[in-house]
Amino acid sequence: MKTILIVVAVLVMLAGTVFLQNASAQQNEKSAKAKQESPLACDRLALTPEQRKRHFDELGPMLRSLKTSVREVPDGFEFQYPSDMKTYQLVAEWAAGERVCCPFFEIDLRSEPEGGPLWLRLTGRDGVKEFIHAEGAAWLKP
């Protein structure tokens, strides 16, 4: 009987240790994720002066003029473009720059089959859609 009680006590202690380790790991994971989230603000200084000029003064205006439509999605927006090689390259270059200055965006490029349109999708966590409305109003105009 004494052996059974000792075994039960050891099992209870082990279960408690595993539970505490799992709880601690989950808390550390949540803390790490919270620390990794950047503020919902464009960090223009993350780009060099040359990159800023290209991104904001050249690529942005070009892409706004090339877009053929805008679709609202639950957590952001999709922008439609022609699927020619030059436009695809411009969109991809802009997306690469945007990842640097606005790391909170989830950016997807999607090409429809058979020469269909190219879609740039900007989405993200809570607040991203409102950020696009406020900071990217020119992109939302038809």
C-alpha positions, -999 to +999 in steps of 0.1 A: +000+000+000+028+024+009+045+017-025+012+025-043+009+058-024+045+067-033+039+059-070+007+080-070+025+109-053+053+107-079+028+106-107+009+136-093+042+155-090+052+147-125+018+157-139+020+190-120+055+196-134+043+189-169+013+212-164+035+240-151+060+236-179+032+237-206+016+268-189+050+285-188+057+277-224+023+290-235+028+322-216+063+326-231+049+321-266+022+347-260+048+372-247+071+366-276+042+371-301+032+403-284+068+416-285+071+408-322+040+428-333+051+461-347+031+492-343+004+501-369+025+529-383+046+533-415+083+535-406+096+554-436+130+556-421+133+518-425+140+525-461+171+544-474+165+578-490+168+563-524+144+534-515+119+559-500+119+580-532+114+549-554+087+534-531+066+565-523+073+589-552+076+565-581+061+530-575+031+542-554+018+567-580+025+542-609+006+514-592-023+537-582-027+547-618-024+511-631-049+495-608-082+484-625-103+478-594-103+476-556-122+450-535-128+453-498-122+420-478-129+414-441-095+423-429-082+446-457-083+452-494-074+437-528-061+457-557-065+444-592-038+450-619-032+439-655-011+407-656+016+419-679+053+413-669+061+450-663+032+455-640+039+423-621+075+434-615+064+468-603+038+453-579+064+428-566+090+455-561+065+477-542+054+447-520+091+440-511+095+477-500+062+477-482+073+447-461+102+468-448+083+500-438+050+484-428+059+449-415+024+445-400+009+439-434+001+405-447+008+409-484-003+384-511+002+385-548-021+363-568-023+357-605-055+343-620-050+316-646-050+320-684-037+355-684-062+368-659-056+397-636-029+401-609-042+408-574-023+426-546-040+418-513-032+438-482-045+424-449-035+419-414-044+419-377-071+441-361-066+477-370-049+471-404-080+478-424-085+511-406-049+520-412-053+515-449-084+537-448-065+564-430-031+562-446-039+548-480-070+566-490-056+575-524-052+537-531-089+532-524-102+557-550-117+542-582 
